[in-house]
Amino acid sequence: MSLERICYLVNSSAKGGRSIKIWNQYFEPELKPRKKDVYFTEKEITEDLTKSLLDDYDIFVAAGGDGNLRDVTNAIAGTEKVLGILPLGSGNDFYRSLTGMNSSKNNYGRMIDIIKNRKISSVDICKVIYGDKERFYTNYLDFGISAEIVKNLSYGVKKIAGKIAYVVAFLKTFNYRPFEAELKFNSVSISQKCMLMNVSNIPSKASWFLFAPGAKINDGYLNVLLADIDILKGLFSLGKARKGNHIYQEGISYFSNNHKIKSLEIITEPRVHFAIDGDLAGKTPVKTEVYGKLKILS
C-alpha cells in the first residue's frame, strides 16, 4: 500500500471553533498538504464524506476531537486504510492513550512528526449492535446517568461555554434513578443495580479521569465498570477517579482486562440511553465486542 495518498478531515467546530485557526497557524505550514487534500467538515457529514474518499486516499487524518475520530473510524472500519490523528478537540482521550501526549501546543511538533514519519501500528476497534444498527468505536460506551448528561447537553451551549455546558447538563440529571442491569460475558451472567455503566477500550475519560485503569488499546479486551452509588457519592468518587482509585469504592464493580472480556451483552430494566464516545446513540439492549484491528499512525 502506498502511504503517500493522504487527506486531512478538519472538524471546523472542534475546540469551540478554534480548530481551523490552529490548523492554519501550526499544522498546515509544517505538513504542507495540497489544498485539494484538506477537507473542512462538520460532525453531521464527516463519516459520509470520508466514505466518498476511500478510493482516493490511503491515510485519513482525523483532525478534531474524539467525535471526529469516531466518524472517520466508522468510515474506514473493515478496510486496509490507515488512520492518522491530530487532536484538535477538547477531550482527545484516545490520542492520549495512543501516544501519552496531551493536546497542548508544546506537543505540536511531535504530533507533526508522527504524521510525517508514517509509522504504522495496530489498535483495537470495537463494535456495538443495537436494534438494527451497528457502530464502531475506539474509546468507550456510557450507560445510565452518564448518557443522560450527554442527552441533556446542548450543542450550542457546549460550543460557546465549553466544559461549563457539562455542568449545566449534569444539574438536569439530579432526579435520575438507578436501573437494573444484566451483563452476559464469558458464559457468565451478572445482575446489578446501577446509576451508570461504562464499557471501555481506553483508560482515560474526559481528559481528567483514569476511569478504566489498566485498559489497553491493543490487548483485545473490554473493561467494564458498574456503579451503584447516588449522585453525591458519585461526585466524591470523581476525585478518586483522577488516579483510578474509584474502582475500590463501595458500590462499584470493575471488570478489568484480567477478566478477558472480548464480547458483552447488556440488558437493562428499564431501557436506558447509551452514548458512544461522548455522543448519544440509542437505548439498550446492546451487544458489543472487540471487532478487530485498526491501522494507525503512531
C-alpha positions as CSV (number, residue, x, y, z in Angstrom):
1,M,0.0,0.0,0.0
2,S,1.2,3.5,-0.8
3,L,1.4,5.8,2.1
4,E,1.7,9.0,0.0
5,R,-2.1,9.4,-0.7
6,I,-3.1,11.3,2.5
7,C,-6.0,13.6,3.3
8,Y,-7.0,15.7,6.3
9,L,-10.5,15.9,7.7
10,V,-10.5,19.0,9.9
11,N,-13.6,19.4,12.1
12,S,-14.3,23.1,11.9
13,S,-16.3,23.1,15.1
14,A,-13.6,21.5,17.3
15,K,-12.2,23.5,20.3
16,G,-15.2,25.8,20.1
17,G,-14.4,26.6,16.5
18,R,-10.7,27.4,17.1
19,S,-9.6,24.2,15.2
20,I,-9.3,25.9,11.8
21,K,-7.1,28.7,13.3
22,I,-4.9,26.1,15.0
23,W,-4.7,24.1,11.7
24,N,-3.8,27.1,9.6
25,Q,-1.3,28.5,12.1
26,Y,0.6,25.4,13.3
27,F,-0.1,22.3,11.2
28,E,-0.7,23.4,7.6
29,P,2.6,25.2,7.3
30,E,4.6,22.2,8.5
31,L,2.6,19.4,6.8
32,K,2.3,21.3,3.5
33,P,-0.7,19.4,2.1
34,R,-2.2,20.1,-1.2
35,K,-5.3,22.3,-0.8
36,K,-7.5,19.6,-2.5
37,D,-6.4,17.1,0.2
38,V,-7.8,19.2,3.1
39,Y,-11.5,18.9,3.9
40,F,-13.1,21.2,6.5
41,T,-16.0,19.3,7.7
42,E,-18.8,19.2,10.3
43,K,-20.0,16.4,12.6
44,E,-23.1,15.6,10.5
45,I,-21.2,14.9,7.3
46,T,-17.7,13.6,8.3
47,E,-18.5,9.9,8.0
48,D,-20.2,10.1,4.6
49,L,-17.5,12.4,3.3
50,T,-14.8,10.0,4.4
51,K,-16.6,7.1,2.7
52,S,-16.8,9.0,-0.5
53,L,-13.0,9.4,-0.5
54,L,-12.0,5.8,0.2
55,D,-10.8,5.2,-3.4
56,D,-8.7,8.3,-3.4
57,Y,-6.6,8.1,-0.3
58,D,-4.7,5.5,1.9
59,I,-4.3,7.6,5.0
60,F,-7.2,9.6,6.6
61,V,-6.1,12.1,9.3
62,A,-8.9,13.0,11.7
63,A,-8.1,16.5,12.8
64,G,-10.6,17.2,15.6
65,G,-11.8,15.6,18.8
66,D,-13.0,12.1,19.7
67,G,-16.2,12.6,17.9
68,N,-14.4,13.4,14.6
69,L,-12.2,10.4,15.3
70,R,-15.2,8.1,15.7
71,D,-16.8,9.3,12.5
72,V,-13.7,8.7,10.4
73,T,-13.1,5.4,12.1
74,N,-16.6,4.2,11.2
75,A,-15.9,5.1,7.6
76,I,-12.7,3.1,7.3
77,A,-13.5,0.2,9.6
78,G,-13.1,-3.1,7.9
79,T,-10.7,-1.7,5.2
80,E,-6.9,-1.6,4.9
81,K,-7.0,2.2,5.2
82,V,-4.7,3.9,7.8
83,L,-5.9,6.3,10.4
84,G,-4.0,9.4,11.5
85,I,-4.9,11.8,14.3
86,L,-4.3,15.5,15.0
87,P,-6.0,16.1,18.4
88,L,-7.8,19.4,17.9
89,G,-10.7,18.7,20.2
90,S,-11.4,19.3,23.9
91,G,-11.0,15.7,25.2
92,N,-8.7,13.7,22.9
93,D,-8.8,10.7,25.2
94,F,-7.8,8.2,22.5
95,Y,-4.8,10.2,21.4
96,R,-3.6,10.4,24.9
97,S,-3.9,6.6,25.3
98,L,-2.1,6.1,22.0
99,T,0.8,8.4,22.4
100,G,0.9,9.5,26.1
101,M,0.6,13.1,24.9
102,N,-2.0,15.7,25.7
103,S,-3.1,18.2,23.0
104,S,-1.1,21.2,24.3
105,K,0.9,23.4,21.9
106,N,4.1,22.1,23.4
107,N,3.4,18.7,21.7
108,Y,2.5,20.0,18.2
109,G,6.0,19.3,16.9
110,R,5.8,15.6,17.9
111,M,2.3,15.3,16.5
112,I,3.5,16.6,13.2
113,D,6.4,14.1,13.2
114,I,4.1,11.2,13.7
115,I,2.2,12.2,10.6
116,K,5.4,12.7,8.6
117,N,7.1,9.5,9.7
118,R,4.3,7.2,8.6
119,K,5.0,4.6,11.2
120,I,2.0,2.2,11.4
121,S,0.8,0.2,14.4
122,S,-2.5,-1.6,15.2
123,V,-5.1,-0.8,17.9
124,D,-8.4,-2.4,18.8
125,I,-11.6,-1.3,17.2
126,C,-14.8,-2.2,18.9
127,K,-18.4,-2.6,17.6
128,V,-21.7,-2.1,19.3
129,I,-25.0,-3.5,17.9
130,Y,-28.4,-2.0,19.0
131,G,-31.7,-2.7,17.3
132,D,-31.0,-2.8,13.6
133,K,-27.9,-0.5,13.8
134,E,-24.2,-1.1,14.4
135,R,-21.4,1.4,15.1
136,F,-17.7,1.2,15.6
137,Y,-15.8,2.9,18.4
138,T,-12.3,3.2,19.8
139,N,-13.0,4.8,23.2
140,Y,-16.0,3.8,25.3
141,L,-19.7,3.3,25.8
142,D,-21.6,5.1,28.6
143,F,-24.9,4.0,30.0
144,G,-27.3,5.5,32.6
145,I,-26.7,8.9,34.1
146,S,-23.5,9.5,32.0
147,A,-25.5,9.1,28.8
148,E,-28.4,11.1,30.3
149,I,-25.9,14.0,30.8
150,V,-25.0,13.7,27.1
151,K,-28.7,13.7,26.2
152,N,-29.2,17.0,28.2
153,L,-26.1,18.6,26.7
154,S,-26.9,21.5,24.4
155,Y,-24.5,21.6,21.4
156,G,-24.9,25.3,21.1
157,V,-24.1,25.9,24.8
158,K,-21.1,23.5,24.5
159,K,-19.7,25.4,21.6
160,I,-19.9,28.7,23.5
161,A,-19.3,27.6,27.1
162,G,-17.1,24.5,26.7
163,K,-16.9,22.4,29.9
164,I,-19.5,24.6,31.7
165,A,-22.1,23.1,29.4
166,Y,-21.4,19.7,31.0
167,V,-22.1,21.2,34.5
168,V,-25.5,22.6,33.2
169,A,-26.3,19.2,31.7
170,F,-25.4,17.4,34.9
171,L,-27.6,19.6,37.1
172,K,-30.6,18.4,34.9
173,T,-30.0,14.8,36.0
174,F,-30.4,15.2,39.7
175,N,-33.7,13.2,39.7
176,Y,-32.2,10.3,37.8
177,R,-32.9,6.9,39.3
178,P,-31.0,3.6,39.2
179,F,-31.7,0.8,36.7
180,E,-31.3,-3.0,36.8
181,A,-28.5,-4.2,34.5
182,E,-27.8,-7.7,33.4
183,L,-24.4,-8.4,31.8
184,K,-23.6,-11.6,29.9
185,F,-20.0,-12.4,29.1
186,N,-17.7,-15.5,29.1
187,S,-20.6,-17.8,29.8
188,V,-21.4,-15.8,33.0
189,S,-24.4,-13.6,33.8
190,I,-24.2,-10.8,36.3
191,S,-27.1,-8.7,37.6
192,Q,-26.6,-5.4,39.4
193,K,-28.5,-2.2,40.2
194,C,-26.7,0.8,38.5
195,M,-26.6,4.5,38.2
196,L,-24.1,4.3,35.5
197,M,-22.1,1.8,33.5
198,N,-19.0,2.2,31.3
199,V,-17.5,-0.2,28.7
200,S,-14.1,1.0,27.8
201,N,-11.3,0.3,25.4
202,I,-9.1,3.1,26.8
203,P,-8.0,4.0,30.3
204,S,-8.9,7.8,30.4
205,K,-12.1,9.7,30.1
206,A,-13.0,13.4,29.8
207,S,-9.3,14.2,29.9
208,W,-9.1,14.2,33.7
209,F,-10.1,10.7,34.9
210,L,-8.4,7.4,34.9
211,F,-11.8,5.8,34.6
212,A,-10.7,2.3,33.4
213,P,-7.3,1.7,35.0
214,G,-5.3,-1.0,33.2
215,A,-7.3,-0.7,30.0
216,K,-5.1,-1.0,26.9
217,I,-5.9,0.0,23.3
218,N,-4.4,-3.1,21.8
219,D,-4.9,-6.0,24.2
220,G,-8.2,-7.3,22.6
221,Y,-10.3,-6.9,25.7
222,L,-13.0,-4.7,27.1
223,N,-13.0,-3.2,30.6
224,V,-16.4,-2.8,32.3
225,L,-17.4,-0.6,35.3
226,L,-20.8,-0.6,37.1
227,A,-21.6,2.0,39.7
228,D,-24.5,1.6,42.2
229,I,-23.9,4.9,44.1
230,D,-26.0,8.0,44.5
231,I,-25.2,11.3,42.8
232,L,-23.5,12.9,45.8
233,K,-21.2,9.9,46.4
234,G,-20.6,9.9,42.7
235,L,-19.3,13.4,42.9
236,F,-17.0,12.4,45.7
237,S,-15.7,9.5,43.7
238,L,-14.6,11.8,40.9
239,G,-11.6,12.9,42.9
240,K,-10.6,9.3,43.4
241,A,-11.0,8.7,39.7
242,R,-8.2,11.1,38.9
243,K,-5.8,8.3,39.8
244,G,-8.1,5.3,39.2
245,N,-8.8,4.7,42.9
246,H,-12.6,4.9,42.4
247,I,-12.8,1.2,41.5
248,Y,-12.1,0.3,45.1
249,Q,-15.1,2.3,46.4
250,E,-18.1,0.5,47.8
251,G,-20.9,0.2,45.2
252,I,-18.5,0.0,42.3
253,S,-17.8,-3.2,40.4
254,Y,-14.9,-3.3,37.9
255,F,-14.0,-6.0,35.4
256,S,-10.5,-5.3,34.1
257,N,-8.7,-6.8,31.2
258,N,-7.8,-9.7,33.5
259,H,-11.4,-10.9,33.0
260,K,-10.6,-11.2,29.3
261,I,-13.9,-9.9,28.1
262,K,-14.0,-9.9,24.3
263,S,-17.7,-9.6,23.8
264,L,-20.6,-8.5,26.1
265,E,-24.4,-8.4,26.1
266,I,-26.2,-5.7,28.1
267,I,-29.9,-5.8,29.0
268,T,-31.4,-3.2,31.4
269,E,-34.8,-2.6,33.0
270,P,-36.0,-0.1,32.2
271,R,-34.3,0.5,28.9
272,V,-31.7,3.3,29.3
273,H,-29.8,5.6,26.9
274,F,-26.2,5.0,26.0
275,A,-23.6,7.1,24.3
276,I,-20.7,6.2,22.0
277,D,-17.5,8.2,22.6
278,G,-19.5,11.0,24.1
279,D,-22.4,11.2,21.6
280,L,-25.9,9.9,22.3
281,A,-26.6,6.8,20.2
282,G,-29.7,4.9,21.4
283,K,-31.1,2.7,24.1
284,T,-30.4,-0.8,25.5
285,P,-30.3,-3.7,24.9
286,V,-26.9,-3.8,23.2
287,K,-24.2,-6.2,22.2
288,T,-20.6,-5.1,22.0
289,E,-17.3,-6.7,21.1
290,V,-13.7,-6.1,20.1
291,Y,-14.2,-6.3,16.4
292,G,-10.6,-6.4,15.2
293,K,-7.7,-4.2,14.5
294,L,-7.3,-0.7,13.0
295,K,-4.1,0.5,11.3
296,I,-3.0,3.8,12.8
297,L,-0.1,6.2,12.5
298,S,1.8,6.3,15.8
